[in-house]
Amino acid sequence: MPAKYLQHFVKFYKAHKRLPTYRELMQAAKLKSTNAVHKIVAKLAEEGYLSRDASGKIAPGRRFLQLPLLGEVTAGFPSPAEEELVDTMSLEEYLINRKEATYLLKVQGDSMIDAGIMPGDILLVERGREAKENDIVVAEVDHQWTLKYFRRKGQQVTLVPANKKYKTIYPHEELKIAAIVVGAVRKYKN
């Protein structure tokens, strides 16, 4: 029964960029008391749709904005496919391992287009990871910021673009790796 009230939370969240108060939910769901809301919130939290932050305030849970996973699609030759509900998934759960270390950046420029990163894409980047060979990194090199492949030959570190119009960067003064790219999001239509 509490899952049917989830739509009220999601609708309010999308409109106001926050979750409703108990009174707001009581009115939206046409409930008679905040006690009823408290029970619904407790059940939705138990099921992972809601959580509580450090101050006890309700927040979206890991399952709050899950989307249906309907199967696979062939990107090669066409093949018969049937839509079937395989599972549900949260994009946050799929893309983010360490929420406290992850943030978003919007891409400007075209130096990484051959890696599939286009101007306007939103990148999910994670701080605190050590860069490995061929990671795409957000780096401060000689006091300027860039997005490139991380490469190392012996002690020499280079930052390599994924577009032949650009040259490999060899740090002269300093190189700081701020974050590693863990995902990219592109919106095709509004």
C-alpha positions in Angstrom: 0.0 0.0 0.0 2.7 2.6 0.8 4.2 2.2 -2.7 1.1 3.9 -4.2 2.0 7.0 -2.3 5.4 7.1 -3.8 4.1 8.9 -6.9 3.1 11.8 -4.7 6.7 12.1 -3.4 8.2 11.8 -6.9 5.7 14.3 -8.4 6.4 16.9 -5.7 10.2 16.2 -5.9 10.2 16.9 -9.6 8.2 20.1 -9.2 10.0 21.6 -6.2 13.4 19.9 -6.1 12.8 18.7 -2.6 10.6 16.2 -0.8 7.3 17.3 0.7 6.8 18.0 4.4 4.4 15.6 6.2 1.6 18.2 5.9 2.2 18.8 2.2 2.1 15.0 1.6 -1.0 14.7 3.8 -2.8 17.3 1.6 -1.5 15.9 -1.7 -2.4 12.3 -0.9 -5.7 13.4 0.8 -4.8 11.7 4.1 -6.5 12.6 7.4 -3.5 12.8 9.7 0.3 13.2 9.8 0.4 10.0 11.7 -0.7 8.2 8.6 2.0 10.0 6.7 4.6 8.9 9.3 3.6 5.2 8.8 3.8 5.6 5.0 7.3 7.3 5.2 8.5 4.5 7.6 7.4 1.8 5.2 8.9 3.6 2.1 12.1 4.0 4.0 12.2 0.3 4.9 11.7 -0.5 1.2 14.6 1.8 0.1 12.5 4.5 -1.6 13.2 7.1 1.2 16.0 7.5 3.7 16.8 9.9 6.5 19.8 12.3 6.4 22.0 13.0 9.5 19.5 15.5 10.9 16.6 13.0 10.5 15.0 14.8 7.6 13.6 12.5 4.9 15.5 12.3 1.7 15.3 10.2 -1.6 16.4 6.7 -1.0 18.4 4.5 -3.4 15.3 3.2 -5.1 13.5 6.6 -5.3 13.9 7.3 -9.0 14.3 3.8 -10.4 13.5 3.2 -14.0 12.4 -0.1 -15.6 15.1 -2.1 -17.3 13.3 -3.7 -20.2 16.0 -5.8 -21.8 18.6 -5.3 -24.5 18.7 -3.8 -27.9 21.0 -4.9 -30.7 23.3 -2.1 -32.1 24.4 -4.3 -35.0 22.1 -6.1 -37.4 18.4 -5.9 -36.5 17.1 -8.9 -34.5 13.6 -9.7 -33.2 13.1 -8.4 -29.7 10.3 -8.4 -27.2 9.9 -5.9 -24.4 9.9 -7.6 -21.1 10.5 -6.2 -17.6 13.9 -7.6 -16.7 14.5 -5.5 -13.6 14.5 -1.9 -12.3 17.5 0.2 -11.6 18.4 3.6 -10.3 20.8 5.5 -12.4 22.5 6.8 -9.3 23.0 3.3 -8.0 24.4 2.2 -11.4 26.8 5.1 -11.9 27.9 6.2 -8.5 30.0 4.1 -6.1 31.0 6.8 -3.6 28.4 9.5 -3.5 30.4 11.7 -1.1 33.3 11.8 -3.7 31.3 12.2 -6.9 30.2 15.3 -8.6 29.1 16.5 -12.1 30.9 18.6 -14.7 29.6 19.9 -18.0 32.0 19.4 -21.0 33.2 22.3 -23.0 35.4 21.7 -26.0 35.9 18.8 -28.4 39.3 17.3 -27.4 37.6 14.0 -26.2 35.1 13.4 -29.0 36.8 10.2 -30.2 36.3 8.8 -26.7 32.6 9.6 -27.1 32.6 12.7 -24.9 30.9 15.6 -26.7 30.5 19.3 -25.8 27.5 19.7 -23.5 27.8 16.2 -22.0 27.5 15.9 -18.3 30.4 13.9 -16.7 30.2 12.0 -13.4 33.7 12.3 -11.9 35.0 10.8 -8.7 37.7 12.4 -6.4 40.2 10.4 -4.4 41.0 7.6 -6.9 44.5 7.1 -8.2 44.7 7.5 -11.9 45.5 4.4 -13.9 46.7 4.0 -17.5 44.0 5.1 -20.0 41.7 6.6 -17.3 40.0 9.8 -18.5 41.0 12.4 -15.9 40.1 15.9 -14.8 43.5 17.4 -14.3 45.2 20.7 -13.4 48.3 20.9 -15.6 50.6 23.9 -15.3 47.8 25.9 -13.6 45.1 25.1 -16.3 42.3 22.6 -16.2 41.7 19.9 -18.8 40.0 16.6 -19.5 42.3 14.0 -21.1 43.4 10.4 -21.1 46.1 9.7 -18.4 49.2 7.9 -19.8 52.5 7.0 -18.1 55.8 5.8 -19.5 58.2 5.2 -16.7 58.3 8.4 -14.7 56.8 10.5 -17.6 53.1 11.3 -17.4 51.2 12.7 -20.3 47.7 13.8 -21.0 46.4 12.6 -24.3 43.4 14.0 -26.2 40.9 11.9 -28.1 40.8 14.2 -31.1 43.6 14.4 -33.7 43.3 18.2 -33.8 44.9 18.4 -30.3 48.4 17.6 -29.1 49.5 15.5 -26.2 50.2 17.6 -23.1 53.5 17.1 -21.3 53.4 18.8 -17.9 56.2 21.3 -17.4 55.6 22.6 -13.8 53.0 20.5 -12.1 50.2 18.1 -12.6 47.3 17.4 -10.2 44.7 14.8 -10.9 41.5 16.1 -9.4 39.1 13.3 -10.5 38.6 10.3 -12.7 35.6 10.2 -15.1 33.3 7.3 -14.2 30.3 8.1 -16.5 28.9 10.4 -19.0 25.3 11.5 -19.7 24.0 13.0 -22.9 20.5 14.3 -23.4 19.3 14.0 -27.0 15.9 15.7 -26.7 14.2 18.1 -24.2 
